[in-house]
């Protein structure tokens, strides 16, 4: 699982990268065989004005094909990453369950 970072008005330094990697490993690490890339985009929507404006977008590329998008906003970047990573775990699990169900349904109708 490769992780790519992009920051808009947010510094994505080594500490932030480690934090993101820990959160993603915790939430979607068990699906690492099925995930090829994760694109993490952090943005400060309002700039220095403050408010609930730290935005995290996770684009998850699944093997062999498929793309999932998870977004979340929070007061600080760490909270946005934590919330988005938690939702990403649910979204990936749900998508893989759908694929497994569709595959077994297709096999059952073919027999």
C-alpha positions as CSV (number, residue, x, y, z in Angstrom):
1,X,0.0,0.0,0.0
2,X,1.6,3.2,-1.2
3,X,0.6,6.5,0.4
4,X,0.9,9.8,-1.5
5,X,0.5,13.2,0.2
6,X,-0.7,16.6,-1.0
7,X,-1.1,19.6,1.1
8,X,-2.9,22.9,0.3
9,X,-2.2,25.6,2.9
10,X,-1.1,22.8,5.3
11,X,2.4,21.6,6.0
12,X,2.8,17.9,5.4
13,X,6.0,17.2,7.3
14,X,7.5,14.0,8.7
15,X,5.4,14.1,11.9
16,X,2.2,14.5,9.9
17,X,3.2,11.7,7.5
18,X,3.9,9.4,10.5
19,X,0.6,10.3,12.1
20,X,-1.4,9.6,8.8
21,X,0.4,6.3,8.3
22,X,-0.4,5.1,11.9
23,X,-4.1,6.1,11.5
24,X,-4.4,4.4,8.1
25,X,-2.5,1.3,9.3
26,X,-4.9,1.0,12.2
27,X,-8.1,1.5,10.2
28,X,-7.3,-0.2,6.8
29,X,-4.2,-2.1,7.4
30,X,-6.0,-5.4,7.4
31,X,-7.0,-4.7,3.8
32,X,-3.5,-3.8,2.6
33,X,-3.4,-6.7,0.2
34,X,-6.4,-5.3,-1.7
35,X,-5.3,-1.6,-1.7
36,X,-2.7,-0.4,-4.2
37,X,-2.5,3.3,-3.4
38,X,-3.9,5.9,-1.0
39,X,-3.8,9.5,-1.9
40,X,-4.1,11.8,1.1
41,X,-5.0,15.4,0.4
42,X,-5.0,17.9,3.4
43,X,-6.3,21.4,2.9
44,X,-7.0,24.4,5.1
45,X,-10.1,25.8,3.5
46,X,-10.4,29.2,5.3
47,X,-6.7,29.9,5.7
48,X,-5.7,31.8,8.9
49,X,-9.3,32.8,9.7
50,X,-9.8,29.6,11.7
51,X,-13.0,27.6,12.2
52,X,-13.9,24.0,11.2
53,X,-11.9,24.1,8.0
54,X,-9.3,21.5,8.0
55,X,-10.2,19.1,5.2
56,X,-8.9,15.6,4.6
57,X,-9.6,13.7,1.4
58,X,-8.6,10.0,1.1
59,X,-8.7,8.4,-2.3
60,X,-8.2,4.7,-2.0
61,X,-7.4,2.6,-5.1
62,X,-8.4,-1.0,-4.8
63,X,-6.9,-4.0,-6.6
64,X,-7.7,-5.1,-9.3
65,X,-9.8,-2.0,-10.0
66,X,-11.9,0.5,-8.2
67,X,-11.6,3.8,-6.3
68,X,-13.1,4.9,-3.1
69,X,-13.3,8.5,-1.9
70,X,-13.6,9.5,1.8
71,X,-13.7,13.2,3.0
72,X,-14.0,14.8,6.4
73,X,-13.6,18.2,7.9
74,X,-12.6,19.1,11.5
75,X,-11.0,21.8,13.6
76,X,-7.5,20.5,13.2
77,X,-5.7,18.3,10.6
78,X,-5.2,15.4,13.0
79,X,-8.9,15.2,13.8
80,X,-9.8,15.3,10.2
81,X,-7.3,12.5,9.4
82,X,-8.6,10.4,12.3
83,X,-12.2,10.8,11.3
84,X,-11.5,10.2,7.6
85,X,-9.4,7.1,8.4
86,X,-12.1,5.6,10.6
87,X,-14.7,6.1,7.9
88,X,-12.3,4.7,5.3
89,X,-12.1,1.4,7.2
90,X,-15.9,1.1,7.1
91,X,-16.1,2.0,3.4
92,X,-13.4,-0.4,2.3
93,X,-14.9,-3.2,4.4
94,X,-18.3,-2.6,2.9
95,X,-17.0,-2.4,-0.7
96,X,-15.1,-5.7,-0.3
97,X,-18.1,-7.4,1.3
98,X,-20.2,-6.2,-1.7
99,X,-17.6,-7.7,-4.1
100,X,-17.5,-11.0,-2.2
101,X,-21.3,-11.2,-2.2
102,X,-21.6,-10.4,-5.9
103,X,-18.9,-13.0,-6.7
104,X,-20.7,-15.8,-4.7
105,X,-24.1,-14.8,-6.2
106,X,-22.6,-15.0,-9.7
107,X,-21.1,-18.4,-8.9
108,X,-24.5,-19.6,-7.5
109,X,-26.4,-18.5,-10.6
110,X,-23.9,-20.1,-13.0
111,X,-24.2,-23.5,-11.4
